[in-house]
Every structure is written in C-alpha cells, then in structure tokens.
Amino acid sequence: MKMRKISTKMLCVLVTINILIMTLILSISYETSRGILESQIQKNMDSELVVDTNLIKGQMDQVEKMAEQLARNVESTYKTTNIDQYEQYIGKVIFQSDLVIGSGIWFEPYVYSGNEEFMGPYIYKDNGAPVLTYEYSNAEYNYFNYDWYKEGKNNKETSAHFTELYHDEVSNQIMSTCAVPMYDNGKFIGVISVDIGISSIQNLVNEIKVGESGAAQLIDPNGKYITHNDSDKIMKTSIKDDSDTNMAELGKNMFKGEGQGHEKVKLNGENFNVYYKTIDELGWKLLLKVPESEINRPVRNLLFKLGFICVVAIILSIIAIIKTISYVTKNIKKVNSFALSLAEGDFTTEEIDIKTEDELGQMGDNLNKMLRENKQIIQSVADSSREISSESESLHTTTIELSENYNKVEDAIKTINEEVMTTSAAIEELNASVEEVNAALDVLVDEADNSYKISSDIKYRVKKIETNTLESYNKAVNLSKVHEDNLNKSIENAKVVAMIGTMAEAISSIAEQVNLLSLNASIEAARAGEQGRGFAVVASEIGSLANETSDTVKQIIETTQKVEGAFSKLTNDSKEMLLFINENVTPDYQTFVNASKQYGNDADNIEELSNKLAEMSANIKNILQEVGKTVVSIAESSQNTSENSGEIIDNIDKVSDILNNISKLVVNEKNVSDSLSEVIQKFKL
C-alpha cells in the first residue's frame, strides 16, 4: 500500500533508520562485551590454572626435596651411621608433608652390611605415630624386582622420580612412589623411596571453585581420571575413552596439543568452556570447566539493559520525530490549503500566519506577497471589465431602441408613400419621429464616445502592466545572463589557481635541482679542503633554502588543490542557481508577459469596436440629417413626395443595414465583455 502522507513516509523512514542504528549498536555492544568478557575469563582461568598447578606442584616438590635430602644424607653417612638413627630420622621427616604415607631405605645387596642381602627398613604413619617394619626387606618381597626400584637404579641422575599413580587396595587410596637413587663415588648403593597418597591433592582439586557451577578435574599422564564426580571412573577410565564422545574428543585434543589451552565442548547437553594446563615434570593435566550459560549471563544481562535503553531511546526519538513532523506537516497543510484556494480562484482567503523565519516561513511570506500583487492586478481588470460590460449594455439597449425607431420610420414612410397626397399629419408625425431618432442618435454617439474612452483607459492600464511585467522579465533574464557571464569569468579566473599549482611544481623541481647542485658544491668544497670551507657553508645554506623552498611549494600545492576544490563547489552551486532561474523564474515571468499581451489585444479590439461604433453613429446622424431635409422637402413640396418616397425607403434600408451592423458590433463587444467577466468571476476578490 502506497503512503500518501509525507508525515507517514518521514516517520516510517526515520523510525526504521533509528531502529536499525539501535539494533546495530546493540549487536556491536553485545559482541564487543562478549569478546571482552571471554578474554577476561580466559585470563582469569589461565591465572587460576597457574595458581592451582603451582600449588599442586609445590606439594609434590616438597616430597621430591624430602626424598632427595634423605638420599643425600644416607649417601654420605651410611658407612658410619647405625640403621636405628635413620629410622628415627625418617620417622620425623615423613610428618613434614600430609602427602607422605611412609618412606624406606633400600640398599643394594651387602652394601650396608656384608652379611645382609636385603636391607630395607620402611617407616610409615599409623594414627599419627611412625611405625617401623621390615616385612618388605626379605627374599619373599624382593624389592629389587619392583618398578620403583628398577627406575631408581636405572636413573643415572641423582634427581627424584615419581612412579605412575596406582590404586592401593589395602589403603583404598591413590598412591605414587618418589624414588631417588643413592650413589657412593659413582657406585649405585640403593634407593630412597617416599610413598605418597594424593587424597589431599584430590580434595584440593575438588574444592577448586570455578564460577558458580563449574568444576575442576585432574588427569594423569595416561589420561586416567585422578578426580571425578563419578568415583567409579577414578584411575579406571581414561578421558580419551570416556563414554561421552565429546569428552573423549576433548581428551584426545588435550594430549595432541600443547601443554596449555582451552576448547568449547558440549557435555550432557550443555555447552562448556574448558581450560587446561599440564603440570611440568608430573605430566598431570588440571582441567577447569565452566558452563557457557554462566559466562554469558553478564552479557545477557547487559544485553537486556541495553535493549531496554534502546527501546526507551527509540520511543523518545519517535516522540521527537512525531513532534518535528507535526510541525512541518502543519505548516505544509497551511501552504497547501492556501495554494488550493488560489488555484480555485479564491483570492478572499486570509494570508498565511507566519510565526517562524525558517524556509517554511520564507515560503509563506512569498506566497502572501504573490496573493497581494495578483489580487491587485485582477481587481483592476475586474473593475475595467465591469465598466465595459455596463457601457455595452447601455449601447446595446440604445441600439435596440434605435432599431425599433427605424422600423417605425420605415413604416411611417411607407404610410407617407401611400397617403402623402391625402394627409399632412403623417408628414408631421414623420418629422417628429425623425427628431426622436436624431435625439436617440445623440445618445448613441455619447455612449460610443464613453465606450471609446473606457477602452482607451483599459488599454493604457494593460499596456502599463505589460510594460512592468516585461521589464521584470528582462531584468530577470539580464540578471541571469550577467551572473552566467560572471560565473564563466570566475571559472576562467579559477584556472589561474591550476597555473599556480603548475608553477609551484616547476619551482619544486628547480628547488630539487638546486639542492642537488648544493650537494655537489658541498662535495667539491670538501675536496678543496680548508680553502673550500667558506664555499661549503654557502652551499649548505643554499641546500637548506632549497629544502625550505620544496616544503613551501608542497604547502602551496596543497593550498591550491583546496582552492580548486572550493572553486569547483562554488561553480556547481552557481550553475544550479542559474538553472533554477532559467527553468522556473523566467518561464513564470514569460507567462505574465503573454497574459499582459493578450489583455492588450483585447483592449485594442474593444477600442476598435468603440471607434467603429462612433463612426457608424456619425454616419447615421448624417443620414438622419438628410432624412430631415427630405421630410422638410416633403413638407414643402408634398407634390414631389411620391416621387422621392422610393429613394427615402432605400435610404431607410441602408440605415437599417447600418443599424444591424451596429447591433452586431455591440453584441460582439458585449460577448467580449461577458467572456472577460466570466474569467474575472472565477476569481473571488
């Protein structure tokens, strides 16, 4: 459906643009805020991973240092220290860390004592007290065959090494052994073992708070869960073989990629952001997962608030737009109603009430001026038309009366022709009729003279209007030509700016050549040594001046380019103004000139008709004078009346023809006057 009202069009366009802008701002704000929030969460999660992994690693490092310290002490003192002293020392050391379950000293065969193949005292915690046992120091247990001992023996370095985590069925906890080899002058003498239970690390990981509903998990180097909310999966299920395919895919990507990263994964129908980091040396991976819904909650809240603000802003802008459009349409309706009244010829309409000085106010002033001037012109033509119409009516009435009188004269003359010999009374009646006709002719002549004067006055007024309109038209045309000539001259003058740019480029080229010459002169002066020092200074100054000249020329070129742009805009604006004058103002003036010429032609026709009417009236008067003479002649010689009656009848016929012509002229004049009156009556003044 087409929108007919400009207010509806403006409202739809402006509101649509406003909504699009607000939607764009809302989208950009949402995406930007989301990106910033995700970036901040990424940093926070990375920081949390660093803190938590360092905390775990710190506890493991404490155990590692403990084992290494025990190994170093035993290495240096095993030959002079009784085993009981080691037992007491280890019994104190194992309580330095909550992770430690127990620790043992495992010597190679016959190293500590030449009589003992197995020497491996083991001290463990039992209800807060150290307990010594030798149940693992025998051939049945044969600690030499265990992996932790073999790994320690094969470790050529003296650093500690943790075994893979395993589930101890007796204590029902996850354990690992930290083994440190002992050497005496490069000879392997045994292993120090420190057994740890990682329940405290599991508790630490389980207590990590990730947002409101997030969680943390710890994975061993083989992908097995060290911590999990499902206890059946701990140290039994690998993340790479998890029943949840998305979790399994995440595990594979974690072990393929670098030691730290993050991914987005869907778990149990909900999207999660997962962040992970590998604990150096241990190979464990700490994993933090947080729901996307929780991450995006602040963004959604921000989006809701921004949406509310945008809706309020749109409503306020709609109100402002409606008020502005209402102001514009209200003034347009005034102008439209005013123009419609003028188009219908109603010049009695009130002038537009102007309360502003903007473009609408200026348009209203111009329309009011047009109303006043056109009303004066039409009023003048209407007054002249009424005068012509009134005079034409009088002339037409007189002509009818004259025609009737001539009919009577004709009848009377016929009667005279028949009865001239028998009655003189008829002659007297004829004489009286002639005098009456003569008097009517005098009136007709006076009315014709008045019509001529009125038509002359109309012609003078119309000529004056035509002259004024033509002068205004010529002034508008001449003004347009003068401005067009001035514009062309300005365009020609603007070419000087381009010439300045060309000359500036030439000067720049010369400055570059001078700079080169200055450089060459400096080189030659340098070759001349002490004698060319003064010349070198001059050459340097010339080079500086050349550089300054080049910089100045660049500024001149930039300035001339700006001036050329300004001239181009001014030229385009001036051409548009001249085009408006030639296509709108000049045709309107031409219309007024043509109308004035037409009124002038009508006035000439009326003047010509009035002139002909006066001439015919004079002719009739002359004829009547002849008729009078004839009547006198009839009175003087009734004997000859019969002979001259035929001539009188002929003359009367001629007079009748003349009267008919006069009547036609009067009718034509009246038709012209009526047509002019009909045109004028279309205007309400």
TAKAHU-V341397 format. One record per run of one state. SS is the DSSP state (H for helix, E for strand, L for the rest). FROM is the first residue (numbers start at 1). TO is the last residue. Records with the same first field share a line. If there is no record, write none. Layout:
SS = FROM-TO  FROM-TO
//
This chain:
L = 1-5  78-82  97-99  108-118  120-121  127-128  134-142  146-146  155-160  163-165  169-172  185-186  198-198  207-214  220-223  226-230  235-237  242-244  257-259  268-269  279-284  344-345  347-358  420-424  637-637  682-683  685-685
H = 6-77  83-96  143-145  147-154  199-206  231-233  239-241  245-256  292-343  359-419  425-636  638-681
E = 100-107  119-119  122-126  129-133  161-162  166-168  173-184  187-197  215-219  224-225  234-234  238-238  260-267  270-278  285-291  346-346  684-684
//
